[in-house]
Amino acid sequence: MDRRKFLQAGAAVGAGAVLAQPTQMQATVQATMLAATQAAEAQLADRPYWVALAAKIAAPVLGALSERRLKIAMPVEAPTGNVEVRRKFAHLEAFARLLTGMAPWLEARLPQGAEEDLRAKLVAQVRAALDAATDPASPDRMNFSEGDQPVVDAAFLALAILRAPNELWMKVEPRVQKNLISALEFSRGILPGYSNWLLFSAMIEGALAKMGAWWDPMRIDYAVRTVNTWYKGDGIYGDGPEFHFDYYNSFVIHPMLLNLLEAMEGVSGQWKPFQPEMLRRARRYAAIQERLIGPEGSFPPVGRSLCYRFGAFHLLAEMALRRQLPEGMVPAQVRCALTAVMRRMMDAPGTFDEQGWLRIGFHGHQPQMAESYISTGSSYLCSAAWLPLGLPPTDPFWAADAEPWTAKKAWSGAQIAADHALRDGHSI
């Protein structure tokens, strides 16, 4: 008997056992049993919901690109009026950002069944899409060198390859591997801004190193050492020398630092001394992120790039995938919190157009929230929150009973531990 049937049978038996009790007690016990069963079924539905959502969002992008018709099929919405400019970048944005969050799931080894069948189907599409995106003869060959934007999304593509080296690199045919290397190398002609963008150039070099190509250690060294000088305290880096109140510590800075340093472990030990402290900082910022998720699945619409939606929780998802969540935080509360955010955002009317493409907004279609660099492709960074799909279904993240997250506990009057800032690697 599977778990769901067991729970339902247990509820029925429990309800039958109290038929002889007074009516009020009987109703109370039945209600309690029903609530427990519904909670358990909701927990069991979390992973299928994430998988279905990922497949729904990926379908138009991977379907079109694998057939070399993405540039024809994909709408380019650019609310600030610079459609033709953003059209140069939107296709690489959509593909690379989608892959960066899906990669751990694409790399996963799953039990036989519907989810594994879907994963295998999408992996085949992704490999065809990688060919279409980098083949010089393809009508969907993407822009890796013109303008500034391509260095950003080449880096997200590089990060995806690092997260799924078996499926997105080792199993890719040599011709496509060669084209992939060339595409990433083309981005070297772009000078990154003195901001989180330094990590984009560094991430590309890290991937090239792992791919067996020539790589530039100076770009990595400059990025790691410079970003380290921008640390402001309590797990937060400046985006450049100044502090910015936005989600870029999660969108880019912490996840790229962690993955870059990890990737270089087998190539050079030069940056290993940075890892322990940068990991402690990341765990603290993940704790802050989890506390930002309100009882009903909302979070503060603060700072720029809010149209990346729940991609704002890239770091929290990263730490869950790594099984390195902050002390006292159980994986199930993160699963439940992220699920609440996704459901709240994805249920908003206007999130998708009639063909299933994401539209621009935070909660539904809100084009006025877009900055000048936002277009349809930008929205696909929401995928970053799906990283825990790389964990097996038996992992406590998925298998443990539902748990309320911090804000939900606090606003219900439950007892929670005091929060503490981080200083010099220690909580205070």
N, C-alpha and C positions, 0 to 999 in steps of 0.2 A: 504493500500500500504506500503511495507517495505521500509526501508531507501534507499537501493540501487536503487530500481525502481523509488523512488521519485527523487533521484538525477539525474538519467538518463532522466526522464521525464522533469525535470527542465532544464537540458542542452538542450534538444530538443526544448522546448518552447522558451528558451532564444535565441537559434540560429535562430529559425523561425522569431522572432520578429525583427531581424535586417536585413531581406532580402532586405528591401527597402533602406538601408544605403549604402554609398559608399563602394566599394569592399574592400579597405584597412581596413576600420573600421570593416566591416563584418568579415573579416578574423581574425582580432585581437580579437574581442569579442568571436568568435567561438573557437579560440585557448585558450582563457582564461577559457571559460566554460569547454572545454575538459580537460584542466590541473586541474581545480578544481574537476571535476568528477573523474579523475584518482587518484588524491590525496586522495579523500574520499574513493574510492574503495580500495586503498592500505591500508588505515587505517583499514577498515572493514576486510581486509584479515589478519591482524596481528595475532589476536588470533587463527583463524583456522590454520595459519602457525605454530605457536608455538605448538599447540596441535598435529598437524600432525608430526612435527619434534620429539616431545617427544615420540609419539607412534612408530615412525620408529626406533628410537634409542633403545627404550625399548623392542621392539618385540622379537629379538633373545634371549635376556637375560631372560625375563619373560616367554617366550614360552618354552624354554628349561628347566628352573629351575622348573616351575610349573609341568612339566612332569618328573622331577627327572633325567634329562639327560644333565645337564649343563656341567659337567666335561667331558662328551664325545663330546659334540657339540662345545664348545667354544674354538676357537684358542687362543693360548698364544704366543703373539709376545713379545719378550724381546730383543731389539736390541743390548744390551751390552753383550749378549751371556750367560746370566745366566737363561736360560729358566726353567730349572728344579727347581731352587730356587724360582723363581717368580710364578711358577705353584702352589706352596703351598698356595699362597695368592690371586691369580688373581680372583678367583671366588667370594670370599667375597668382594673384591674390587669392582667388577662390580656391584654386587647386592646392596650392601650398599650405594655406591655412587649414583647409579641410583635412589634409593628410597629417598635419602636425599633431592633431588631437586624436585622429583615428589610428595612428601608427601602432601603439601598443596592442590594440585589439586585433589589428591585422596580423601582428606578429604572434599572437597568442595561440596556444595549442588547446583546443577545446574538445570536450566529449562529442562523439558522433550525435548528430541531431540537427534540428532546424537552424540553430544559431551557427554551428560550424559550417553548414551548407551555405548560409548567407555570407559568412566571413570568406569562404573560399571563392565564392562568386565575385565578391567585391575586390578581393586581392587580384584576381585575373583582370578585372576592369582597371584597377590601379596600375598594373604593369603595362597594359595597353595604353593607358593615359600618360604614363611616364615617357613612353616612346613617342606618342603624339606631341607631347609638350616640348620635346628636345630634338626631334628629328628635323634637320634643316629643310627637308623637303615637305614637311607636314604643313597643311594650311592652319593648323593650330599651334605651330611652333611659337613659343612664348618669348616675351621680351625680357632678357636677362641683363641688358646693358644700357638701354636708352632711358635717360632721366635718372632721378635719384631713387625712386620707389623700388626698382627691382632688387636692390641689395637687401631690402627688408624681407621680401617674400622668397628670395633665394635662400635666405637664412632659415625661414620656416620650413622650406623644403629640405634643407640640410639637416635640420633638427628631426624631421620625420624619418629621414634615412638612418640617423643615429638611433632612433627609437625602435626601428624595425629593420635592422641590418640584414636579416635573413631574407625576408620577403621583398624588401624594397631595394636590395643591393645584390646579395649573393645569388638570388634566383632570377635576376634580370639578365637577359642575354648580353654578351660582350659588346655588341654594337650599341645597345642602349646605354650600357655603362659608360662607354666612351663619350657618347653625346651628353650624358649627365655631367660628367667631369667638365667637359667643355663649357656647358651652360653655366655651371657654378664659377668657372674661371673667368667667364665674360664679366661677371659682376665686380671683379677686382678693379675695373676702371672707374667705379663709383666711389667718391670720397664720402665716408659717413660723417654725419653731424657729430658735434661734441656733446653727445647725449647717450641714451640707451642704444643708439645706432652703432656705437663702437662694437657692441656685442654681436651685431649682425655680421659685420666683416669677420670677426673672430670665429663665429659659429661656422661660417662657410669654410674657413681654413681648417677648423677642427674636423669637419666632415671630409674634406679632401685628404687630410692626413689618414683618416680611417679607411678611405677608399683606395689608398695606395698611390695617390698622386703627390706631386710636389706641393708643399704647403709652406706658408710664411709664418714662422714663429713670432716675428715682431708684431704682427697684427693681433695675435692672441695675447702676447705679453702686455702690449700697450692697453688693450681693453681691460684685462683682469686687474692690472695695477691701478689704472685710472679710476675704474668704477669703485675699487676698494677705497680710494681716497674720498669718494663721495658719500661714504656711509655716514648717516646722520644720527644713528642710535635707535634702539628698540626695534631692530629688525628692518629698518627702512633706509634705503639709499636715495640720494638725490638723483634726479634725472638730468645729469650734468651737475655743476657745482651747487645749484640751488635745489631746494626742496619743492616738489610739486605734489599737491594733494589730489592724486588720481590713482588709477589702478596699474600703473606701469611697473611697479615692483612685482606685480603678478603677471601682467601681460607678457613681459619680456625679461626683466632684470634677474630675478631669482631663478626662474626655470632655466634660462640660458646659461647663467653662471654654473649652476649645478651640472647640467648636461655637458657643457664644454669641459669643465674640470674632470668629470668622469671619463669623457671620451679620450682625454689626453693622458690618462693614467698609463695606458699600455704603449704610449708613444714617447712621452717625455715625463720625467718626474719633476720638472722645473716648477710646476704650479701646485704640486701636492700640498705644500705648507698652507695654502689658502683654504683648502677644503674644510677642515674642522670648524673654523670660525664662520665661514660662509654657510655651512650647513646649520649651525646653531641660529644664525640670523634668519635663515629661511624658515626654520621650525617656529620661531617666534612670530614671524609675519603670517605664517599659516594659522597660528592661534588667533591673531587679530582678525584674519579673514573670516574664520568660522564664526566669530562673535558678531560680525557685521550682518550675518544673515538673520533677518527678523523672524518672529514666530510663524508668520504666514508665508515665508519664502521671498520676501522683498529684501533689497539691500540699497544703501544710499546711492542715488544717482549723482555722484560727485566726480568732477574732473572730465577730462576729454576722452574721446573714443568710447563713449557709452554704447554706441551702436554695435560693439562687439558682444553685447549682452552677457551671458554667463561665462564667456571667455575671461571675464574679470577674475574668475576663480581658478585660473591656470595653475597657480602655485599650490593652492589647497589640494587640487586634484593630483598634482605632481607628488606631493608629500604622501598622499594616500597610496598612490601607485608604488612609491618607494618603501612603503610600510615604515615611514619615519615621521608620523604625526606627532605633534607636541605631547608631552607627558600629561596624562590624565584625559586625553581625548581618544575615545574609542572609534574605530572605523565606521561602525554602523551609524553614529550620529552625523558623520560627514556625508555618508550615503544619503541619509534622510534629508539633510539640509540641502544638498545639491539637487536632489530630486525635487524638493519643494520649489527651489528657484527655477528649475527647468520647466516644471509644469506651469508655474505662474506666468512665465514669459511666453512659453510656446502656445498656451491656451488663448493668448490675446488675439482678438480679431485683427486681420490685416498683416500678420507676421509673414505669411507666404502669399505670393501672387497665384494666379490661376494655374500656372504651369509648375508650381511647387518651388520656385526660386525664393530665397530669403529676400525680404524687403528691408529697407533701412529703418531702424528704430531701436528703442530700448524695451518698450512694452507695446507691441503692435507696430503699426506703420507711423513713424514720427520723423519725417524728413527734415524738419527744422532742427533736429538734434545733431545733424551731420556737420562735421568740419569739412574743410575744402578737400581733404585727402580721402574722404569717405566715398565709396561707391559700392555697388552690389557685392563685388568680390570681398570687400573688407569685412562684411558681416560673418564670413565663414570662420573667423577666429573663435567663434562660440564653441567650436569643436574641442578647444583646449580643456574644457571641463570633463570630457569623456575619458581622460587618461585611465581612470581605474577600471575600465573595461578590459584592460590588459591583465588584470588579476583574474585568476580562475573563479568560476562560480562557487567553488567550495571555500574560497578565502573568507575570513570573518567580515571583510568589507561588505560582501554580498550575502553570506549565509547567516550572519548573526541576526537576532531579532531586532526590530526597529527600536531606535533610541532617539529621544528628543535631543536637539542640539542646544547649545548654551542659551541663546536668547529665548528659545521656547521654554526651557526650564526656568530661566530667571523670571519671565513674565507670567509664569504659572504659580509663582511663589515657592518653587522648589528650592532646596538648599544647593548652592553651587559654591565652588572654591573662589577665593579672592583672586583677582587678576594682578599680575606683576609685570613691570617693564623689564627689559633686558639691558644689562650694562656690562661691558667687558666679558660677555659670555656667561653671565650669571643673572638670575632673576633677582629683582630687588622689590 
